[in-house]
Amino acid sequence: MTADEHGGDPARTGPGRDPERVVALETATVTNRLRQGHAVLTVTGELDVYSAPGLRDLLTELIETTRGGDLICDMSQVRFFDSTSVGVLVGAHHRLRPHPERTLRVVAADGPVRTTLHLTGLDRTFHWCASLQEALHTAGTTRPAGIP
């Protein structure tokens, strides 16, 4: 995994804005920032066997280092989503279990992420949002049934 850090870039920071961290994976790019006290990851590109380990590492780091707030994965710009990536989301969900005040929210109104998780039956596990605005608005308020 290679990282392209933009935390100090004035175009990405300033009054009222949290710094962004951009991580370039093999076949995807992940932008990470705090919004309204919630960790938000925006994923673009393809999530496959090459990029999934980097996403897993980033999610694990965020779960371990951020205190409070939900974990929001905006996957609306993901063009490909394979079984390795399914495992990454399920793993993140499990790592959040010791923190019942937090939940994993997935933003994907349609597309390969929503289709894949629907076909596997995992769409009932995550809290789905059609937009990042919806995820931020509902963050901290509702919990999906989830995987036991």
C-alpha positions as CSV (number, residue, x, y, z in Angstrom):
1,M,0.0,0.0,0.0
2,T,1.3,3.4,-0.9
3,A,0.0,6.5,0.7
4,D,-0.2,10.0,-0.7
5,E,-0.7,12.2,2.3
6,H,-2.5,15.5,1.9
7,G,-3.1,16.4,5.5
8,G,-1.3,19.8,5.3
9,D,-2.6,20.8,1.9
10,P,-4.3,24.2,2.3
11,A,-6.9,23.3,-0.4
12,R,-8.0,20.4,1.8
13,T,-7.8,22.0,5.2
14,G,-8.8,25.3,6.8
15,P,-11.4,26.7,9.1
16,G,-14.3,24.4,9.5
17,R,-12.7,21.6,7.5
18,D,-11.1,18.4,8.8
19,P,-7.8,17.4,7.1
20,E,-8.1,14.7,4.5
21,R,-5.8,11.7,4.1
22,V,-5.7,10.2,0.6
23,V,-4.4,6.6,0.3
24,A,-3.6,5.1,-3.1
25,L,-4.2,1.4,-3.2
26,E,-3.4,-0.9,-6.1
27,T,-6.7,-0.5,-7.9
28,A,-8.6,2.0,-5.8
29,T,-8.2,5.3,-3.9
30,V,-9.5,5.9,-0.4
31,T,-10.0,9.4,1.1
32,N,-10.3,9.5,4.8
33,R,-11.5,12.4,6.9
34,L,-13.6,13.2,10.0
35,R,-17.0,14.8,9.4
36,Q,-19.2,15.7,12.3
37,G,-17.3,13.4,14.6
38,H,-17.6,10.4,12.3
39,A,-14.8,8.7,10.3
40,V,-15.7,8.9,6.6
41,L,-14.0,6.9,3.9
42,T,-14.7,7.6,0.3
43,V,-13.6,4.8,-2.0
44,T,-13.2,5.1,-5.8
45,G,-12.1,2.6,-8.3
46,E,-12.0,-1.2,-8.0
47,L,-12.1,-3.2,-4.8
48,D,-10.5,-6.5,-5.5
49,V,-7.9,-8.9,-4.2
50,Y,-5.2,-6.3,-4.9
51,S,-6.8,-3.4,-3.0
52,A,-8.8,-5.2,-0.3
53,P,-5.8,-5.7,2.1
54,G,-5.1,-1.9,2.0
55,L,-8.7,-1.1,2.7
56,R,-8.8,-3.7,5.5
57,D,-5.7,-2.1,7.1
58,L,-7.2,1.4,6.9
59,L,-10.5,0.3,8.4
60,T,-8.7,-1.5,11.2
61,E,-6.6,1.6,11.9
62,L,-9.7,3.8,12.0
63,I,-11.6,1.5,14.3
64,E,-8.6,1.3,16.7
65,T,-7.6,5.0,16.7
66,T,-10.9,6.9,16.4
67,R,-13.0,7.3,19.5
68,G,-16.8,7.4,19.2
69,G,-18.7,8.2,16.0
70,D,-19.8,5.9,13.3
71,L,-17.6,4.5,10.5
72,I,-19.0,5.6,7.1
73,C,-17.8,4.0,3.9
74,D,-18.9,5.9,0.8
75,M,-18.7,3.3,-1.9
76,S,-20.9,5.0,-4.4
77,Q,-17.9,5.4,-6.8
78,V,-16.7,1.8,-6.6
79,R,-16.8,0.2,-10.1
80,F,-15.9,-3.4,-9.1
81,F,-16.4,-5.2,-5.8
82,D,-15.3,-8.8,-5.3
83,S,-15.6,-11.5,-2.5
84,T,-12.3,-10.4,-0.9
85,S,-13.8,-6.9,-0.4
86,V,-17.0,-8.5,1.1
87,G,-14.8,-10.1,3.7
88,V,-13.2,-6.7,4.5
89,L,-16.6,-5.1,5.3
90,V,-17.7,-8.1,7.3
91,G,-14.4,-8.0,9.2
92,A,-14.8,-4.3,10.0
93,H,-18.3,-5.0,11.2
94,H,-17.0,-7.6,13.6
95,R,-14.2,-5.4,14.8
96,L,-16.8,-2.8,15.8
97,R,-18.8,-5.3,17.9
98,P,-16.9,-4.4,21.1
99,H,-18.1,-0.8,20.5
100,P,-21.9,-1.0,20.5
101,E,-22.2,2.8,20.3
102,R,-20.6,2.7,16.8
103,T,-21.8,1.2,13.5
104,L,-20.6,0.7,10.0
105,R,-22.7,2.6,7.5
106,V,-22.3,1.9,3.8
107,V,-23.2,4.5,1.2
108,A,-24.2,2.9,-2.1
109,A,-27.6,3.6,-3.6
110,D,-26.9,1.0,-6.4
111,G,-24.0,-0.5,-8.3
112,P,-21.7,-3.4,-7.7
113,V,-21.3,-3.0,-3.9
114,R,-25.1,-3.0,-3.3
115,T,-25.7,-5.8,-5.8
116,T,-23.0,-8.1,-4.4
117,L,-24.1,-7.7,-0.8
118,H,-27.7,-8.2,-1.8
119,L,-26.9,-11.4,-3.6
120,T,-25.0,-12.7,-0.6
121,G,-27.7,-11.7,1.9
122,L,-25.3,-9.4,3.6
123,D,-27.3,-6.3,2.7
124,R,-29.3,-6.8,5.9
125,T,-26.1,-6.6,8.0
126,F,-25.0,-3.1,7.2
127,H,-26.8,0.2,7.6
128,W,-27.4,1.4,4.0
129,C,-27.5,5.0,3.0
130,A,-28.3,6.4,-0.5
131,S,-26.0,9.4,0.0
132,L,-23.2,10.7,2.3
133,Q,-25.6,13.4,3.5
134,E,-28.1,10.7,4.6
135,A,-25.3,8.7,6.4
136,L,-24.2,11.8,8.3
137,H,-27.7,12.8,9.2
138,T,-28.6,9.3,10.6
139,A,-25.2,8.5,12.1
140,G,-25.3,7.6,15.7
141,T,-29.1,7.1,15.7
142,T,-30.1,3.7,14.2
143,R,-28.5,0.3,14.2
144,P,-29.0,-2.6,11.7
145,A,-29.7,-6.1,13.0
146,G,-26.3,-7.2,11.9
147,I,-24.4,-10.4,12.0
148,P,-24.4,-12.0,15.5
